[in-house]
Amino acid sequence: MVSSNILIAALGALPLAFAGYYDAANATSIRPATPTGTASPSVATVAVGQNGLTFTPDTIHAEVGSEIVFQFFPKNHSVVQADFNNPCNPAADGGIFSGFVPSAQGAAEQTFKITVEDEKPIWLYCSALLPRPHCAQGMVAVINPPAHGLNTLDAFRQLAAGTNTSTSPTVVSGGQIQSGSPTPSNTPSSTTGINQPSETGAASSLTWNMGAVGGVLALVFGLLA
């Protein structure tokens, strides 16, 4: 018979064993800024659209005073702050909007820098519309998500998936556009396609919700019936 002490020790080791499976590849933490006049503040870089319709990382833990720099990749993306319960639309009290920063290949020369001013969660999305709204396709992120409760990034992404459009503010705000070109546009275009070009090669990175998967399976089984 296995000793009860051995069994208890084995059970106690399970959390450590499973901890190795945690994938922190799409989350990051940055320390607070150093006192003014001594050194530059801590900075985290977020790639916008580098891996399809994603923010990389999509979860940032940043202390007050830290800086976050958004680097834009093809073809055209933006960073907009939303309220948790109203994804894909600008936050009611304003907040962050980078404007649209197009890029033909590689990273755009321009970046958008913000400074974390408090510890409140900052929910973000891309408001590009073509070929389909990027926000509804799962292009969302969060800075300082709640440590507990139901307001998680996955829940925010699911709410976004239930929308069929997204909107943008009219003025760049909440941060600074850093040097380079092209100049970001404040408003999306649904007719010319200049601000909202089609995305290619992004399908593999889209986030599908269970409703969408269920719909596809229902269609397949219907055809086989």
C-alpha positions as a Markdown table, in Angstrom:
| # | Residue | x | y | z |
|---|---|---|---|---|
| 1 | Met | 0.0 | 0.0 | 0.0 |
| 2 | Val | 1.2 | 3.5 | -0.9 |
| 3 | Ser | 2.0 | 5.5 | 2.2 |
| 4 | Ser | -0.4 | 8.4 | 2.8 |
| 5 | Asn | 2.6 | 10.7 | 3.3 |
| 6 | Ile | 3.9 | 9.8 | -0.2 |
| 7 | Leu | 0.4 | 10.4 | -1.7 |
| 8 | Ile | 0.1 | 13.8 | -0.1 |
| 9 | Ala | 3.6 | 14.8 | -1.3 |
| 10 | Ala | 2.7 | 13.7 | -4.8 |
| 11 | Leu | -0.5 | 15.7 | -4.9 |
| 12 | Gly | 1.3 | 18.7 | -3.5 |
| 13 | Ala | 3.7 | 18.6 | -6.5 |
| 14 | Leu | 0.9 | 18.7 | -9.1 |
| 15 | Pro | 0.6 | 22.5 | -9.2 |
| 16 | Leu | 4.3 | 22.7 | -9.9 |
| 17 | Ala | 4.1 | 20.1 | -12.7 |
| 18 | Phe | 1.2 | 21.9 | -14.4 |
| 19 | Ala | 2.8 | 25.3 | -14.0 |
| 20 | Gly | 5.2 | 24.2 | -16.8 |
| 21 | Tyr | 2.3 | 24.2 | -19.3 |
| 22 | Tyr | 1.5 | 27.9 | -18.8 |
| 23 | Asp | 2.1 | 29.8 | -22.1 |
| 24 | Ala | 3.1 | 33.3 | -21.3 |
| 25 | Ala | 4.3 | 34.1 | -24.8 |
| 26 | Asn | 1.5 | 36.6 | -25.4 |
| 27 | Ala | 1.8 | 38.5 | -22.1 |
| 28 | Thr | 4.4 | 40.7 | -20.7 |
| 29 | Ser | 5.2 | 42.8 | -17.6 |
| 30 | Ile | 7.2 | 46.0 | -17.3 |
| 31 | Arg | 8.5 | 47.8 | -14.3 |
| 32 | Pro | 7.6 | 51.4 | -13.2 |
| 33 | Ala | 9.4 | 54.4 | -14.6 |
| 34 | Thr | 12.6 | 55.5 | -12.9 |
| 35 | Pro | 12.5 | 58.9 | -11.2 |
| 36 | Thr | 12.7 | 61.9 | -13.5 |
| 37 | Gly | 16.2 | 63.0 | -14.4 |
| 38 | Thr | 17.9 | 59.7 | -13.6 |
| 39 | Ala | 17.0 | 57.3 | -16.5 |
| 40 | Ser | 14.5 | 56.6 | -19.2 |
| 41 | Pro | 11.2 | 55.0 | -18.1 |
| 42 | Ser | 10.6 | 51.3 | -18.6 |
| 43 | Val | 9.2 | 50.6 | -22.1 |
| 44 | Ala | 7.2 | 47.7 | -23.6 |
| 45 | Thr | 6.7 | 47.3 | -27.3 |
| 46 | Val | 3.5 | 45.9 | -28.7 |
| 47 | Ala | 3.4 | 44.7 | -32.4 |
| 48 | Val | 0.1 | 45.6 | -34.0 |
| 49 | Gly | -0.8 | 43.2 | -36.9 |
| 50 | Gln | 2.6 | 41.5 | -37.1 |
| 51 | Asn | 1.1 | 38.0 | -36.6 |
| 52 | Gly | -2.2 | 38.5 | -38.5 |
| 53 | Leu | -5.1 | 40.2 | -36.7 |
| 54 | Thr | -3.4 | 40.3 | -33.3 |
| 55 | Phe | -1.7 | 42.5 | -30.7 |
| 56 | Thr | 1.6 | 40.8 | -29.7 |
| 57 | Pro | 1.6 | 40.6 | -26.7 |
| 58 | Asp | -2.1 | 41.0 | -26.1 |
| 59 | Thr | -1.8 | 41.2 | -22.3 |
| 60 | Ile | 0.5 | 43.8 | -20.7 |
| 61 | His | 1.1 | 44.2 | -17.0 |
| 62 | Ala | 2.6 | 47.7 | -16.6 |
| 63 | Glu | 3.1 | 49.8 | -13.5 |
| 64 | Val | 2.3 | 53.5 | -13.3 |
| 65 | Gly | 4.8 | 55.6 | -15.2 |
| 66 | Ser | 5.8 | 52.8 | -17.7 |
| 67 | Glu | 5.6 | 53.5 | -21.4 |
| 68 | Ile | 4.1 | 51.3 | -24.1 |
| 69 | Val | 5.0 | 51.7 | -27.7 |
| 70 | Phe | 2.8 | 50.3 | -30.4 |
| 71 | Gln | 4.6 | 49.3 | -33.6 |
| 72 | Phe | 2.4 | 48.9 | -36.7 |
| 73 | Phe | 2.6 | 46.2 | -39.4 |
| 74 | Pro | 0.8 | 45.7 | -42.8 |
| 75 | Lys | -1.5 | 46.6 | -43.9 |
| 76 | Asn | -3.4 | 49.1 | -41.8 |
| 77 | His | -4.3 | 49.1 | -38.1 |
| 78 | Ser | -5.2 | 51.4 | -35.2 |
| 79 | Val | -5.2 | 51.2 | -31.4 |
| 80 | Val | -8.4 | 52.4 | -29.7 |
| 81 | Gln | -9.5 | 52.2 | -26.1 |
| 82 | Ala | -12.9 | 50.7 | -25.3 |
| 83 | Asp | -15.1 | 50.0 | -22.3 |
| 84 | Phe | -15.2 | 46.4 | -21.4 |
| 85 | Asn | -19.0 | 46.1 | -21.9 |
| 86 | Asn | -18.9 | 47.9 | -25.2 |
| 87 | Pro | -16.1 | 46.5 | -27.3 |
| 88 | Cys | -15.3 | 47.8 | -30.8 |
| 89 | Asn | -16.4 | 51.3 | -29.9 |
| 90 | Pro | -14.4 | 54.1 | -28.3 |
| 91 | Ala | -14.6 | 54.4 | -24.5 |
| 92 | Ala | -17.3 | 56.7 | -23.2 |
| 93 | Asp | -14.8 | 59.0 | -21.5 |
| 94 | Gly | -12.4 | 59.1 | -24.5 |
| 95 | Gly | -9.0 | 57.7 | -24.0 |
| 96 | Ile | -6.5 | 56.2 | -26.5 |
| 97 | Phe | -6.7 | 56.5 | -30.3 |
| 98 | Ser | -3.6 | 56.2 | -32.4 |
| 99 | Gly | -5.2 | 57.0 | -35.8 |
| 100 | Phe | -4.7 | 54.6 | -38.6 |
| 101 | Val | -1.1 | 53.8 | -39.5 |
| 102 | Pro | -0.7 | 52.1 | -42.9 |
| 103 | Ser | 2.3 | 50.0 | -43.7 |
| 104 | Ala | 3.1 | 48.5 | -47.1 |
| 105 | Gln | 5.7 | 46.0 | -45.9 |
| 106 | Gly | 7.6 | 45.4 | -42.7 |
| 107 | Ala | 7.0 | 47.7 | -39.7 |
| 108 | Ala | 5.7 | 51.2 | -40.3 |
| 109 | Glu | 8.1 | 54.0 | -39.5 |
| 110 | Gln | 5.7 | 55.6 | -37.2 |
| 111 | Thr | 4.9 | 54.3 | -33.7 |
| 112 | Phe | 2.3 | 55.4 | -31.1 |
| 113 | Lys | 3.5 | 55.8 | -27.5 |
| 114 | Ile | 1.4 | 56.0 | -24.4 |
| 115 | Thr | 2.3 | 56.4 | -20.7 |
| 116 | Val | 0.4 | 54.3 | -18.1 |
| 117 | Glu | -1.1 | 56.8 | -15.7 |
| 118 | Asp | -2.9 | 54.5 | -13.3 |
| 119 | Glu | -3.6 | 50.9 | -12.5 |
| 120 | Lys | -7.1 | 50.7 | -14.1 |
| 121 | Pro | -7.6 | 48.1 | -16.9 |
| 122 | Ile | -7.2 | 49.5 | -20.4 |
| 123 | Trp | -9.2 | 47.6 | -23.0 |
| 124 | Leu | -8.0 | 48.0 | -26.6 |
| 125 | Tyr | -9.0 | 47.1 | -30.1 |
| 126 | Cys | -8.2 | 47.7 | -33.7 |
| 127 | Ser | -10.9 | 49.6 | -35.5 |
| 128 | Ala | -10.0 | 48.8 | -39.1 |
| 129 | Leu | -13.0 | 47.6 | -41.1 |
| 130 | Leu | -11.9 | 45.7 | -44.1 |
| 131 | Pro | -12.1 | 43.0 | -45.3 |
| 132 | Arg | -14.1 | 42.4 | -42.0 |
| 133 | Pro | -14.0 | 44.4 | -38.8 |
| 134 | His | -10.7 | 43.5 | -37.1 |
| 135 | Cys | -12.1 | 43.9 | -33.6 |
| 136 | Ala | -14.8 | 41.3 | -34.2 |
| 137 | Gln | -12.1 | 39.0 | -35.6 |
| 138 | Gly | -10.4 | 39.0 | -32.2 |
| 139 | Met | -7.9 | 41.9 | -32.6 |
| 140 | Val | -8.1 | 43.1 | -29.0 |
| 141 | Ala | -5.7 | 43.5 | -26.1 |
| 142 | Val | -5.7 | 44.7 | -22.5 |
| 143 | Ile | -3.3 | 46.6 | -20.3 |
| 144 | Asn | -3.5 | 45.7 | -16.6 |
| 145 | Pro | -6.4 | 43.2 | -16.7 |
| 146 | Pro | -8.3 | 42.6 | -13.4 |
| 147 | Ala | -6.6 | 40.1 | -11.2 |
| 148 | His | -10.0 | 38.5 | -10.4 |
| 149 | Gly | -13.5 | 38.3 | -11.7 |
| 150 | Leu | -15.2 | 37.7 | -15.1 |
| 151 | Asn | -13.7 | 40.7 | -16.9 |
| 152 | Thr | -11.0 | 38.8 | -18.7 |
| 153 | Leu | -9.4 | 39.3 | -22.1 |
| 154 | Asp | -11.1 | 36.1 | -23.4 |
| 155 | Ala | -14.5 | 37.4 | -22.3 |
| 156 | Phe | -13.8 | 40.8 | -23.9 |
| 157 | Arg | -12.8 | 38.9 | -27.1 |
| 158 | Gln | -16.0 | 36.9 | -27.0 |
| 159 | Leu | -18.1 | 40.1 | -26.6 |
| 160 | Ala | -16.2 | 41.6 | -29.6 |
| 161 | Ala | -16.9 | 38.6 | -31.7 |
| 162 | Gly | -20.6 | 39.3 | -31.3 |
| 163 | Thr | -20.3 | 42.7 | -33.0 |
| 164 | Asn | -20.5 | 43.2 | -36.8 |
| 165 | Thr | -18.7 | 46.6 | -37.0 |
| 166 | Ser | -16.4 | 48.9 | -35.2 |
| 167 | Thr | -16.1 | 52.7 | -34.9 |
| 168 | Ser | -13.2 | 55.1 | -34.4 |
| 169 | Pro | -12.7 | 58.5 | -32.6 |
| 170 | Thr | -12.1 | 61.5 | -34.8 |
| 171 | Val | -8.9 | 62.8 | -33.2 |
| 172 | Val | -5.6 | 61.1 | -32.2 |
| 173 | Ser | -5.5 | 61.1 | -28.4 |
| 174 | Gly | -4.0 | 59.5 | -25.3 |
| 175 | Gly | -0.5 | 59.2 | -26.7 |
| 176 | Gln | 2.1 | 60.5 | -29.1 |
| 177 | Ile | 2.8 | 59.6 | -32.7 |
| 178 | Gln | 6.6 | 59.3 | -33.0 |
| 179 | Ser | 8.7 | 60.3 | -35.9 |
| 180 | Gly | 8.5 | 58.8 | -39.4 |
| 181 | Ser | 6.0 | 58.4 | -42.2 |
| 182 | Pro | 3.3 | 57.9 | -43.3 |
| 183 | Thr | 1.1 | 60.2 | -41.3 |
| 184 | Pro | -1.7 | 58.4 | -39.6 |
| 185 | Ser | -5.3 | 59.1 | -40.6 |
| 186 | Asn | -7.8 | 60.0 | -38.0 |
| 187 | Thr | -10.8 | 58.4 | -39.6 |
| 188 | Pro | -11.4 | 55.1 | -41.5 |
| 189 | Ser | -12.5 | 55.1 | -45.1 |
| 190 | Ser | -15.2 | 52.7 | -46.2 |
| 191 | Thr | -15.1 | 53.8 | -49.9 |
| 192 | Thr | -11.6 | 54.4 | -51.0 |
| 193 | Gly | -9.9 | 51.6 | -49.2 |
| 194 | Ile | -6.9 | 53.8 | -48.4 |
| 195 | Asn | -7.4 | 53.5 | -44.7 |
| 196 | Gln | -8.9 | 50.1 | -44.7 |
| 197 | Pro | -7.0 | 47.8 | -47.1 |
| 198 | Ser | -7.7 | 44.1 | -47.3 |
| 199 | Glu | -5.7 | 41.8 | -45.2 |
| 200 | Thr | -4.0 | 38.8 | -46.7 |
| 201 | Gly | -2.6 | 35.8 | -44.9 |
| 202 | Ala | -4.3 | 36.6 | -41.7 |
| 203 | Ala | -7.0 | 33.9 | -41.6 |
| 204 | Ser | -4.8 | 31.5 | -39.7 |
| 205 | Ser | -4.5 | 33.9 | -36.8 |
| 206 | Leu | -8.1 | 34.8 | -36.4 |
| 207 | Thr | -9.9 | 33.9 | -33.1 |
| 208 | Trp | -13.0 | 31.9 | -33.8 |
| 209 | Asn | -15.7 | 31.7 | -31.1 |
| 210 | Met | -17.7 | 28.6 | -30.4 |
| 211 | Gly | -20.8 | 30.0 | -32.1 |
| 212 | Ala | -18.9 | 30.3 | -35.4 |
| 213 | Val | -17.4 | 26.8 | -35.1 |
| 214 | Gly | -20.9 | 25.4 | -34.3 |
| 215 | Gly | -22.3 | 27.1 | -37.4 |
| 216 | Val | -19.6 | 25.6 | -39.7 |
| 217 | Leu | -20.2 | 22.1 | -38.2 |
| 218 | Ala | -23.9 | 22.4 | -38.7 |
| 219 | Leu | -23.4 | 23.4 | -42.3 |
| 220 | Val | -21.1 | 20.4 | -43.0 |
| 221 | Phe | -23.5 | 17.9 | -41.4 |
| 222 | Gly | -26.4 | 19.4 | -43.3 |
| 223 | Leu | -24.6 | 18.8 | -46.6 |
| 224 | Leu | -23.8 | 15.2 | -45.6 |
| 225 | Ala | -27.4 | 14.4 | -44.5 |
